Amino acid sequence: MSFQINLIRQKSNGTYLDCFDEIESSIVRKKDYNIKVIESNDNALKKVLIRLMFFLKFIKFFNNKKQTINFSLLMGASFGSLIPHVFFSNSNYTYMYDAWPRFHDDIVKKAKKMNIKMIFFSSHQVTKLFNKLNSGIKGVWIPEGIKVEDYSFVPFNLKEIDVLEFGRKYDVYHDEIAPVLKANNYFHLFEKQRGDVVFKSRLDFLNGLAKSKISICIPSNITHPERAEGISCMTLRYLQSMASKCLIVGILPDEMKCLFDYQPIIEIDFENTSSQILDILANYESYFSLIERNYTEIQKFHTWDIRLEEILLNIKNEER
């Protein structure tokens, strides 16, 4: 079956989210598919009626001539960027982040209005909960992936940042390790005030991660339990850390236990937090093989190119 895929791209505060940009750029470079990029904008709602009047009488003709698939990335239940594009096709699909259970009823309601056939969720637990609703809209789990070539790393002996905490901090753990790292003159980088980002730009972030020995990664069900509602999922930060050849110290999300057939991180020993982090730094060379294995593993099994093939296969099977 031959069909065109419209990638409906949205902006967030004037810039694309990093996680959106990686998958979208991977989609665009797929030369074996007919991909058309549609930029969504804030004025779309105002144009709905005009577009409906103009296109309505041509919909049947165009759909018979070539089947069009609309695909988009969404955060939670924010469907606004799809208007008015999805109303002109019955073949709409979306990949969704942060689809917490409290949003599911709203997601179903909006997805039905927008003729969405299938939703790809980044979380395994979320997918199971969504499918239990029996809404008629199929949920499919597609874990987060990474565009490895966007990341870099420096040799282990040239990594200048000993311990990096980027993004959300788990204060319980941070407050344990910060004093001992400072006392032993280790370079510990983290947000000094809540909301004050560690790296000011994407380039600064990539360079900083490449120069970091240890990356602290803890899932949001631990750091923000009221927000995550018990959902333990692998986030991009785990893959970003692996792509930059950082050793991950933290807590392993539940779904990573089935995505990796080995232990890819060093689990925090909450009974001995201070001594553990010092021991890891003192014996950092002993973890080189794990770091290299993680890097090889994500190249083989966790890139967006691989994830997209699974997404496209599901779409093809649905459209038969």
N, C-alpha and C positions, 0 to 999 in steps of 0.2 A: 504493500500500500504506500502510495506517495502522498505526503502531506507536508504542509509548511508549518513551522513552529514559530509562533510569535512570542518572543521573550519580552514580557512587560516589566520594565525596570522602573523602580521607584527610587526617590531620593529621601534621605533622612537628614533634616537640618542642613540642607545644601550639599551634603557629601554622602557618598555611598558607604554604608556600613562595610567593614572589612570582610565579614563573613559573607555578605551578599556579593561583594566585588569578586571574591575568589571563585565562587561557583558561576557567576554570570560570565566572567571572562573565560572560564573553561567551556561554557556552553557555546559562546560566540566562536571559539576557534575550532569547533567540530565541523570540519569541512564536508563530511559525508552526510550532513543534514542541511535542509533548507531553513536556515535560521534568519529571522527578521527581528531586529530590535525595535521595540516601541517604548519611547520614553514617556512615562506617566508624569503628569504635572498637576499643580494645585488648582488649575482652572478647569480640570476635566469635568467636575460636577456641573459647571455652568454651561458646558457644551453638550451635555447629554441629550437634551431635547432636540437640539439642532441636528446632531449626528443621527439620532433615531429617525427623524423625519427624512433625512437625506439617504440613509442606508437601508431603511426598512424594505423598500421595494426591490432592492438589489440582493438582499441576503440569500434568497433561494437560488438565484443564478450563480452567485459566487460559491456557495456551498456545494453545488452540483459540479462546478468546474474544478475546484480543488478544495480538499479538506484542510481546514486550518485548525491548528492546535494552539491554544493559549497556555503559556506556562509562566508562573511568577513566584517570587519569594515573598513571604509575609512573616511578620512578627505578631504572634498572638492572633487576636480577632480583628486586626486592622485591614479591612478589605477595600478601603477607599481608593487605593491606587489602581484597582482593577476596573473602575468605572471610567468610561462606558464600554471599554474594549470587550469584556466577556459577554455582554448582552448580544453580540452578533455571532456567537458560536455556542454550540452545545457540547463542545469538547474542550473544557477548561480544567487545568490541573494546577496545583500549587504545592510548593515545599514550605513547610511552616516550622518556625522556631518558637520557643516559649509559649507553646499552646497548653498552658496549665489547665488542669481539670475544671477549674471554675469558669473557664471560657467556653467549654465544649458545647453547651446548649446554644450559645450565641453563634459559635462557629457553624454549627449545623444549620441554624436559621439563615444566616447570611450566605453560606455556601449553596444552599438550595435555590435561593433567589438568583444567584449568579451562575447557575448551571454548572457547578463544579462537580466533576465526576469522581475525582480521586484526590486525596490529600496525602502527601508524603511528609511524615513527621520525623524530626531529628531525634526524638526520644522513643525508645522501645516501650517503656511503661505508658507513656502518653498514647501510643498507638493502640495498645491493648485496651485501655480505658475507653478510648474513643469508639473502637469497634464494638464494644459491649452495648453501646447505645442503639445499635441496629438502625441507624438513621437512613440507610440506603446509599450513603456516601462511604466508599471504601477508604480506610486508612492503611497506609503502607509504611513500614519503618525503613528509613534510609539514614543511617548514621551520618554525622558530620564527616566531611572529608577535608582535604587540604591540597593546595596547589604548591607542591614542594619547591618548585623552582623559584618561587617568590621569596624564599628564605635563604639565609646563608649562615655560616658559622666560621669561627676562627679556631685555630689549633688550640687544643686543651691548655697548653702551657701559656697561651696568650689571653685567656679569658680573664677579664679584669673584675667583673662583678661576681662576688662569691655566692650571694644568695639574692634572688629576685622574687619579689611579690608584686605582680602586676594585676591590675583589675581589682576585684573585690578581695578584701583581707579577712582572714578568720582571726579575729582579735584574740581569742583564747590561746591560739597557737603563737601568734605574732608576739604577744606580750611575754611569752616564755622564752623565745629564742632571741629577741632583739637585744636585751641587755648582755647576754653572754657573747653574742657576735660582736657587739661594740667593745666589750671588755677585752676581746682577743684580736681586735683590730681587723676584723673581716669587713669587707665592703658589702653592706646590706642595703639594697635599694627597695624602697616601698613608698607609698603615698604618705606624706607627712600629715596631711589634713584630709578628712573624708571628702571625696569628690575632686580632689586635686590630682589629676592624672600624672602618672610617673613619667610618661613620654609624651611630648607635645605634638609629635607628628608621626605619621606612619613610618617614615624613614628612620627616625630616632628609635622607634619601637623595634624595628627589624635589626638595627645595629646593636641596640642594647641587649636584645635576646641572643644574638649571635655571640656576644661577649660574656654571657652569663654561664656560670658553672651549674648552679642549682636553681630550678624553677619550682616554686611552691604552688601546687595545684590542688584545690579542694572544691568539690562540687557544691552547687548552690543549695542543695537540701541540707547541707551542714552549715554553710555561712548565712543563708537566708531561708530558714525552714518555713517561715510564714508565707513566703513568696512561691517557693518551689512545690509546696504541698506534697512532700514526700517523694518527689520525682528525682531520681539519681541518674543523671545522664552525662555522657562524655561531651565536653564542650571543646570548642576550637583551641582553647589555650593548651590542652594536653597535646594535641597534634602540632601546634606551633612550637611548643617546647621541644618536641622530638625532632622536628624539622630543623631546629637550630642547634641540635646536639647538646641540649641541656639535660642534666639528670633531674628527673622529676621526683620530688619528695612531697608526699601529700596523702590523699585518701583516694582509693580507686573506686570510681563510680560503678554501680552494679552492672550496667550493660557492657562495660569494658572487659568484664570477666568472660564474656562469650565472644568478644571481638578479638581478644588476644589469648593465645593458648599458653601463655607464660605470664609471669608477674612483671609488667613493664615499668613499675615505679617502686620507689622505696616508701613503704607505708610508715606513717608517723607512729612512733612509740610514745604515746601520751604519758606514760609513766616516767620516761627519761628523755624528754624533749631536748633539753640543753645538751646533755652528753651525747645524744644521738647525732645532732647536727654538727657538733664539733668533731665527732668521730668520722662522719662522712667526709667532711672537708679535709681532715688529716689523712684520709685514705682514698682520696678522690680517684687516683689512678686505678684502683681496683674495680671501678664502675665503668671503665671505658668500654668494655665488651657489651655491657647492657645498653649503653648509649648508642653504640654502633648498631646493635641489633634492632633497637627501636627505629633508627633511621632507615634501615633496610626494610623493616616491616611496613612502615607507612608508605614507602615507595611502591611496594608490591601490592598492598591490599587496601590502602586508605586514602587514595588520591580522589579528587573530584572527578577525574576522567573515569575512574572505575565506578564511582557512585552514579554518575550520569548514565552510564551504560545500563545500569539496573533500572534507573528511572525511565529511560527511553524504552526499555524492553517491556516494562509494565504498561506504558502508554500504548505501545504497539499492540499488545495483547488485548487491551481494553477496547481499542478502536477496530478490532477485527469484526 
